[in-house]
Protein backbone atom coordinates (compact mmCIF):
# COMPACT_ATOMS: atom_id res chain seq x y z
CA UNK A 1 0.00 0.00 0.00
CA UNK A 2 2.77 2.45 0.90
CA UNK A 3 4.54 1.54 -2.32
CA UNK A 4 1.35 2.32 -4.31
CA UNK A 5 1.00 5.72 -2.59
CA UNK A 6 4.63 6.56 -3.32
CA UNK A 7 4.22 5.71 -7.00
CA UNK A 8 0.99 7.73 -7.24
CA UNK A 9 2.68 10.68 -5.51
CA UNK A 10 5.61 10.55 -7.94
CA UNK A 11 3.23 10.44 -10.90
CA UNK A 12 1.34 13.49 -9.64
CA UNK A 13 4.56 15.40 -8.98
CA UNK A 14 5.82 14.50 -12.48
CA UNK A 15 2.62 15.80 -14.06
CA UNK A 16 2.81 19.05 -12.08
CA UNK A 17 6.46 19.53 -13.06
CA UNK A 18 5.72 18.93 -16.75
CA UNK A 19 2.76 21.32 -16.64
CA UNK A 20 4.86 24.07 -15.06
CA UNK A 21 7.61 23.71 -17.68
CA UNK A 22 5.27 24.50 -20.57
CA UNK A 23 3.72 27.70 -19.24
CA UNK A 24 3.90 30.81 -21.36
CA UNK A 25 2.12 34.08 -21.93
CA UNK A 26 0.50 34.62 -25.33
CA UNK A 27 0.60 38.12 -26.79
CA UNK A 28 -1.34 39.09 -29.92
CA UNK A 29 -0.44 42.13 -32.03
CA UNK A 30 -2.40 43.21 -35.08
CA UNK A 31 -0.89 45.93 -37.27
CA UNK A 32 -1.93 47.54 -40.54
CA UNK A 33 0.88 49.22 -42.47
CA UNK A 34 1.54 50.27 -46.05
CA UNK A 35 4.38 49.09 -48.28
CA UNK A 36 5.42 51.53 -51.03
CA UNK A 37 7.16 49.91 -54.00
CA UNK A 38 8.80 51.80 -56.87
CA UNK A 39 9.67 49.47 -59.75
CA UNK A 40 11.56 52.07 -61.80
CA UNK A 41 12.79 55.67 -61.77
CA UNK A 42 14.92 57.69 -59.38
CA UNK A 43 13.13 56.27 -56.32
CA UNK A 44 13.32 52.62 -57.44
CA UNK A 45 13.05 50.17 -54.52
CA UNK A 46 13.07 46.79 -56.31
CA UNK A 47 16.05 45.71 -58.38
CA UNK A 48 16.35 42.60 -60.57
CA UNK A 49 19.87 41.27 -59.90
CA UNK A 50 19.99 37.87 -61.63
CA UNK A 51 18.04 35.90 -64.17
CA UNK A 52 18.09 33.05 -66.65
CA UNK A 53 20.56 33.26 -69.53
CA UNK A 54 22.04 36.46 -68.12
CA UNK A 55 18.78 38.44 -68.29
CA UNK A 56 17.04 39.95 -65.28
CA UNK A 57 13.56 41.16 -66.19
CA UNK A 58 11.26 42.02 -63.27
CA UNK A 59 8.49 39.54 -64.16
CA UNK A 60 10.55 36.85 -65.94
CA UNK A 61 10.74 33.28 -64.65
CA UNK A 62 13.97 32.72 -62.70
CA UNK A 63 14.66 36.38 -61.97
CA UNK A 64 15.92 37.21 -58.48
CA UNK A 65 14.93 40.62 -57.14
CA UNK A 66 16.31 42.59 -54.18
CA UNK A 67 13.71 44.66 -52.30
CA UNK A 68 14.07 47.80 -50.17
CA UNK A 69 10.53 49.22 -49.96
CA UNK A 70 9.25 51.99 -47.68
CA UNK A 71 6.82 51.14 -44.84
CA UNK A 72 4.42 53.82 -43.61
CA UNK A 73 1.64 54.00 -41.06
CA UNK A 74 -0.91 55.27 -43.58
CA UNK A 75 -1.75 55.04 -47.27
CA UNK A 76 0.12 58.22 -48.20
CA UNK A 77 3.88 58.09 -48.80
CA UNK A 78 3.96 61.24 -46.65
CA UNK A 79 2.42 59.52 -43.62
CA UNK A 80 4.61 58.48 -40.68
CA UNK A 81 7.62 56.41 -41.75
CA UNK A 82 7.76 53.11 -39.86
CA UNK A 83 10.71 51.44 -41.55
CA UNK A 84 11.69 49.31 -44.54
CA UNK A 85 10.55 46.10 -46.17
CA UNK A 86 13.82 44.44 -47.17
CA UNK A 87 14.44 41.06 -48.74
CA UNK A 88 14.58 39.00 -51.87
CA UNK A 89 12.07 37.53 -54.29
CA UNK A 90 12.48 34.90 -56.96
CA UNK A 91 9.99 34.66 -59.83
CA UNK A 92 8.86 31.04 -59.61
CA UNK A 93 6.22 30.58 -62.32
CA UNK A 94 6.90 30.44 -66.06
CA UNK A 95 4.27 33.13 -66.67
CA UNK A 96 6.04 35.48 -64.24
CA UNK A 97 2.95 35.73 -62.03
CA UNK A 98 4.25 34.09 -58.82
CA UNK A 99 7.24 34.95 -56.65
CA UNK A 100 8.72 33.33 -53.55
CA UNK A 101 9.29 36.11 -51.00
CA UNK A 102 11.68 36.32 -48.07
CA UNK A 103 11.10 39.66 -46.34
CA UNK A 104 12.19 41.42 -43.20
CA UNK A 105 10.04 44.27 -41.96
CA UNK A 106 12.63 46.45 -40.25
CA UNK A 107 10.97 48.98 -37.96
CA UNK A 108 13.13 52.12 -37.64
CA UNK A 109 10.61 54.57 -36.11
CA UNK A 110 7.74 54.47 -33.67
CA UNK A 111 6.71 51.97 -31.02
CA UNK A 112 8.55 49.02 -32.58
CA UNK A 113 11.77 50.82 -33.56
CA UNK A 114 14.68 48.37 -33.75
CA UNK A 115 12.39 45.34 -34.04
CA UNK A 116 11.89 43.08 -37.05
CA UNK A 117 9.26 40.69 -38.37
CA UNK A 118 10.37 37.87 -40.68
CA UNK A 119 8.00 36.86 -43.51
CA UNK A 120 8.12 33.99 -45.99
CA UNK A 121 5.78 32.66 -48.64
CA UNK A 122 4.58 32.65 -52.20
CA UNK A 123 3.08 35.83 -53.66
CA UNK A 124 0.53 34.95 -56.36
CA UNK A 125 0.01 37.96 -58.60
CA UNK A 126 -3.45 36.89 -59.77
CA UNK A 127 -4.90 36.95 -56.23
CA UNK A 128 -6.49 40.07 -54.76
CA UNK A 129 -5.12 39.22 -51.32
CA UNK A 130 -2.04 37.11 -50.62
CA UNK A 131 -1.32 35.44 -47.29
CA UNK A 132 2.26 34.78 -46.18
CA UNK A 133 3.68 33.27 -43.00
CA UNK A 134 5.33 35.16 -40.17
CA UNK A 135 8.23 32.89 -39.23
CA UNK A 136 10.00 34.95 -36.56
CA UNK A 137 11.07 38.33 -35.30
CA UNK A 138 13.48 40.23 -33.08
CA UNK A 139 13.34 42.59 -30.09
CA UNK A 140 9.65 43.30 -29.40
CA UNK A 141 8.66 40.51 -31.81
CA UNK A 142 10.75 37.65 -30.41
CA UNK A 143 8.90 34.33 -30.59
CA UNK A 144 6.67 35.75 -33.36
CA UNK A 145 4.53 33.50 -35.52
CA UNK A 146 1.38 34.21 -37.45
CA UNK A 147 0.51 35.47 -40.88
CA UNK A 148 0.29 38.58 -43.02
CA UNK A 149 -2.04 39.62 -45.78
CA UNK A 150 -0.82 41.66 -48.73
CA UNK A 151 -3.28 43.58 -50.94
CA UNK A 152 -2.31 45.97 -53.72
CA UNK A 153 -4.59 48.96 -53.06
CA UNK A 154 -3.11 51.34 -55.64
CA UNK A 155 -0.99 51.05 -58.76
CA UNK A 156 -0.02 54.06 -60.84
CA UNK A 157 2.51 53.06 -63.48
CA UNK A 158 5.40 51.37 -61.69
CA UNK A 159 4.42 52.70 -58.23
CA UNK A 160 2.48 50.27 -56.03
CA UNK A 161 0.95 50.75 -52.61
CA UNK A 162 0.36 47.50 -50.76
CA UNK A 163 -1.79 47.30 -47.63
CA UNK A 164 -0.23 44.81 -45.20
CA UNK A 165 -2.08 43.38 -42.23
CA UNK A 166 0.12 41.57 -39.70
CA UNK A 167 -1.45 39.08 -37.30
CA UNK A 168 1.33 38.30 -34.86
CA UNK A 169 1.23 35.74 -32.05
CA UNK A 170 4.02 35.47 -29.49
CA UNK A 171 4.16 32.63 -26.98
CA UNK A 172 6.57 34.09 -24.44
CA UNK A 173 7.89 31.85 -21.65
CA UNK A 174 6.86 33.16 -18.23
CA UNK A 175 10.46 33.30 -17.06
CA UNK A 176 11.74 35.20 -20.14
CA UNK A 177 12.45 38.87 -19.30
CA UNK A 178 13.54 40.03 -22.78
CA UNK A 179 10.23 40.80 -24.59
CA UNK A 180 8.36 44.00 -23.88
CA UNK A 181 4.61 43.72 -23.39
CA UNK A 182 2.52 45.55 -25.93
DRENDO-1510 file (C-alpha; in Angstrom, 1 decimal, always signed):
<recs>
REC; n; res; u; v; w
REC; 1; UNK; +0.0; +0.0; +0.0 .
REC; 2; UNK; +2.8; +2.4; +0.9 .
REC; 3; UNK; +4.5; +1.5; -2.3 .
REC; 4; UNK; +1.3; +2.3; -4.3 .
REC; 5; UNK; +1.0; +5.7; -2.6 .
REC; 6; UNK; +4.6; +6.6; -3.3 .
REC; 7; UNK; +4.2; +5.7; -7.0 .
REC; 8; UNK; +1.0; +7.7; -7.2 .
REC; 9; UNK; +2.7; +10.7; -5.5 .
REC; 10; UNK; +5.6; +10.5; -7.9 .
REC; 11; UNK; +3.2; +10.4; -10.9 .
REC; 12; UNK; +1.3; +13.5; -9.6 .
REC; 13; UNK; +4.6; +15.4; -9.0 .
REC; 14; UNK; +5.8; +14.5; -12.5 .
REC; 15; UNK; +2.6; +15.8; -14.1 .
REC; 16; UNK; +2.8; +19.0; -12.1 .
REC; 17; UNK; +6.5; +19.5; -13.1 .
REC; 18; UNK; +5.7; +18.9; -16.7 .
REC; 19; UNK; +2.8; +21.3; -16.6 .
REC; 20; UNK; +4.9; +24.1; -15.1 .
REC; 21; UNK; +7.6; +23.7; -17.7 .
REC; 22; UNK; +5.3; +24.5; -20.6 .
REC; 23; UNK; +3.7; +27.7; -19.2 .
REC; 24; UNK; +3.9; +30.8; -21.4 .
REC; 25; UNK; +2.1; +34.1; -21.9 .
REC; 26; UNK; +0.5; +34.6; -25.3 .
REC; 27; UNK; +0.6; +38.1; -26.8 .
REC; 28; UNK; -1.3; +39.1; -29.9 .
REC; 29; UNK; -0.4; +42.1; -32.0 .
REC; 30; UNK; -2.4; +43.2; -35.1 .
REC; 31; UNK; -0.9; +45.9; -37.3 .
REC; 32; UNK; -1.9; +47.5; -40.5 .
REC; 33; UNK; +0.9; +49.2; -42.5 .
REC; 34; UNK; +1.5; +50.3; -46.0 .
REC; 35; UNK; +4.4; +49.1; -48.3 .
REC; 36; UNK; +5.4; +51.5; -51.0 .
REC; 37; UNK; +7.2; +49.9; -54.0 .
REC; 38; UNK; +8.8; +51.8; -56.9 .
REC; 39; UNK; +9.7; +49.5; -59.8 .
REC; 40; UNK; +11.6; +52.1; -61.8 .
REC; 41; UNK; +12.8; +55.7; -61.8 .
REC; 42; UNK; +14.9; +57.7; -59.4 .
REC; 43; UNK; +13.1; +56.3; -56.3 .
REC; 44; UNK; +13.3; +52.6; -57.4 .
REC; 45; UNK; +13.1; +50.2; -54.5 .
REC; 46; UNK; +13.1; +46.8; -56.3 .
REC; 47; UNK; +16.1; +45.7; -58.4 .
REC; 48; UNK; +16.4; +42.6; -60.6 .
REC; 49; UNK; +19.9; +41.3; -59.9 .
REC; 50; UNK; +20.0; +37.9; -61.6 .
REC; 51; UNK; +18.0; +35.9; -64.2 .
REC; 52; UNK; +18.1; +33.0; -66.7 .
REC; 53; UNK; +20.6; +33.3; -69.5 .
REC; 54; UNK; +22.0; +36.5; -68.1 .
REC; 55; UNK; +18.8; +38.4; -68.3 .
REC; 56; UNK; +17.0; +39.9; -65.3 .
REC; 57; UNK; +13.6; +41.2; -66.2 .
REC; 58; UNK; +11.3; +42.0; -63.3 .
REC; 59; UNK; +8.5; +39.5; -64.2 .
REC; 60; UNK; +10.5; +36.9; -65.9 .
REC; 61; UNK; +10.7; +33.3; -64.6 .
REC; 62; UNK; +14.0; +32.7; -62.7 .
REC; 63; UNK; +14.7; +36.4; -62.0 .
REC; 64; UNK; +15.9; +37.2; -58.5 .
REC; 65; UNK; +14.9; +40.6; -57.1 .
REC; 66; UNK; +16.3; +42.6; -54.2 .
REC; 67; UNK; +13.7; +44.7; -52.3 .
REC; 68; UNK; +14.1; +47.8; -50.2 .
REC; 69; UNK; +10.5; +49.2; -50.0 .
REC; 70; UNK; +9.3; +52.0; -47.7 .
REC; 71; UNK; +6.8; +51.1; -44.8 .
REC; 72; UNK; +4.4; +53.8; -43.6 .
REC; 73; UNK; +1.6; +54.0; -41.1 .
REC; 74; UNK; -0.9; +55.3; -43.6 .
REC; 75; UNK; -1.8; +55.0; -47.3 .
REC; 76; UNK; +0.1; +58.2; -48.2 .
REC; 77; UNK; +3.9; +58.1; -48.8 .
REC; 78; UNK; +4.0; +61.2; -46.6 .
REC; 79; UNK; +2.4; +59.5; -43.6 .
REC; 80; UNK; +4.6; +58.5; -40.7 .
REC; 81; UNK; +7.6; +56.4; -41.8 .
REC; 82; UNK; +7.8; +53.1; -39.9 .
REC; 83; UNK; +10.7; +51.4; -41.6 .
REC; 84; UNK; +11.7; +49.3; -44.5 .
REC; 85; UNK; +10.5; +46.1; -46.2 .
REC; 86; UNK; +13.8; +44.4; -47.2 .
REC; 87; UNK; +14.4; +41.1; -48.7 .
REC; 88; UNK; +14.6; +39.0; -51.9 .
REC; 89; UNK; +12.1; +37.5; -54.3 .
REC; 90; UNK; +12.5; +34.9; -57.0 .
REC; 91; UNK; +10.0; +34.7; -59.8 .
REC; 92; UNK; +8.9; +31.0; -59.6 .
REC; 93; UNK; +6.2; +30.6; -62.3 .
REC; 94; UNK; +6.9; +30.4; -66.1 .
REC; 95; UNK; +4.3; +33.1; -66.7 .
REC; 96; UNK; +6.0; +35.5; -64.2 .
REC; 97; UNK; +2.9; +35.7; -62.0 .
REC; 98; UNK; +4.3; +34.1; -58.8 .
REC; 99; UNK; +7.2; +34.9; -56.6 .
REC; 100; UNK; +8.7; +33.3; -53.6 .
REC; 101; UNK; +9.3; +36.1; -51.0 .
REC; 102; UNK; +11.7; +36.3; -48.1 .
REC; 103; UNK; +11.1; +39.7; -46.3 .
REC; 104; UNK; +12.2; +41.4; -43.2 .
REC; 105; UNK; +10.0; +44.3; -42.0 .
REC; 106; UNK; +12.6; +46.4; -40.2 .
REC; 107; UNK; +11.0; +49.0; -38.0 .
REC; 108; UNK; +13.1; +52.1; -37.6 .
REC; 109; UNK; +10.6; +54.6; -36.1 .
REC; 110; UNK; +7.7; +54.5; -33.7 .
REC; 111; UNK; +6.7; +52.0; -31.0 .
REC; 112; UNK; +8.5; +49.0; -32.6 .
REC; 113; UNK; +11.8; +50.8; -33.6 .
REC; 114; UNK; +14.7; +48.4; -33.8 .
REC; 115; UNK; +12.4; +45.3; -34.0 .
REC; 116; UNK; +11.9; +43.1; -37.1 .
REC; 117; UNK; +9.3; +40.7; -38.4 .
REC; 118; UNK; +10.4; +37.9; -40.7 .
REC; 119; UNK; +8.0; +36.9; -43.5 .
REC; 120; UNK; +8.1; +34.0; -46.0 .
REC; 121; UNK; +5.8; +32.7; -48.6 .
REC; 122; UNK; +4.6; +32.7; -52.2 .
REC; 123; UNK; +3.1; +35.8; -53.7 .
REC; 124; UNK; +0.5; +35.0; -56.4 .
REC; 125; UNK; +0.0; +38.0; -58.6 .
REC; 126; UNK; -3.5; +36.9; -59.8 .
REC; 127; UNK; -4.9; +37.0; -56.2 .
REC; 128; UNK; -6.5; +40.1; -54.8 .
REC; 129; UNK; -5.1; +39.2; -51.3 .
REC; 130; UNK; -2.0; +37.1; -50.6 .
REC; 131; UNK; -1.3; +35.4; -47.3 .
REC; 132; UNK; +2.3; +34.8; -46.2 .
REC; 133; UNK; +3.7; +33.3; -43.0 .
REC; 134; UNK; +5.3; +35.2; -40.2 .
REC; 135; UNK; +8.2; +32.9; -39.2 .
REC; 136; UNK; +10.0; +35.0; -36.6 .
REC; 137; UNK; +11.1; +38.3; -35.3 .
REC; 138; UNK; +13.5; +40.2; -33.1 .
REC; 139; UNK; +13.3; +42.6; -30.1 .
REC; 140; UNK; +9.6; +43.3; -29.4 .
REC; 141; UNK; +8.7; +40.5; -31.8 .
REC; 142; UNK; +10.8; +37.7; -30.4 .
REC; 143; UNK; +8.9; +34.3; -30.6 .
REC; 144; UNK; +6.7; +35.7; -33.4 .
REC; 145; UNK; +4.5; +33.5; -35.5 .
REC; 146; UNK; +1.4; +34.2; -37.4 .
REC; 147; UNK; +0.5; +35.5; -40.9 .
REC; 148; UNK; +0.3; +38.6; -43.0 .
REC; 149; UNK; -2.0; +39.6; -45.8 .
REC; 150; UNK; -0.8; +41.7; -48.7 .
REC; 151; UNK; -3.3; +43.6; -50.9 .
REC; 152; UNK; -2.3; +46.0; -53.7 .
REC; 153; UNK; -4.6; +49.0; -53.1 .
REC; 154; UNK; -3.1; +51.3; -55.6 .
REC; 155; UNK; -1.0; +51.1; -58.8 .
REC; 156; UNK; +0.0; +54.1; -60.8 .
REC; 157; UNK; +2.5; +53.1; -63.5 .
REC; 158; UNK; +5.4; +51.4; -61.7 .
REC; 159; UNK; +4.4; +52.7; -58.2 .
REC; 160; UNK; +2.5; +50.3; -56.0 .
REC; 161; UNK; +0.9; +50.7; -52.6 .
REC; 162; UNK; +0.4; +47.5; -50.8 .
REC; 163; UNK; -1.8; +47.3; -47.6 .
REC; 164; UNK; -0.2; +44.8; -45.2 .
REC; 165; UNK; -2.1; +43.4; -42.2 .
REC; 166; UNK; +0.1; +41.6; -39.7 .
REC; 167; UNK; -1.4; +39.1; -37.3 .
REC; 168; UNK; +1.3; +38.3; -34.9 .
REC; 169; UNK; +1.2; +35.7; -32.1 .
REC; 170; UNK; +4.0; +35.5; -29.5 .
REC; 171; UNK; +4.2; +32.6; -27.0 .
REC; 172; UNK; +6.6; +34.1; -24.4 .
REC; 173; UNK; +7.9; +31.8; -21.7 .
REC; 174; UNK; +6.9; +33.2; -18.2 .
REC; 175; UNK; +10.5; +33.3; -17.1 .
REC; 176; UNK; +11.7; +35.2; -20.1 .
REC; 177; UNK; +12.4; +38.9; -19.3 .
REC; 178; UNK; +13.5; +40.0; -22.8 .
REC; 179; UNK; +10.2; +40.8; -24.6 .
REC; 180; UNK; +8.4; +44.0; -23.9 .
REC; 181; UNK; +4.6; +43.7; -23.4 .
REC; 182; UNK; +2.5; +45.5; -25.9 .
</recs>
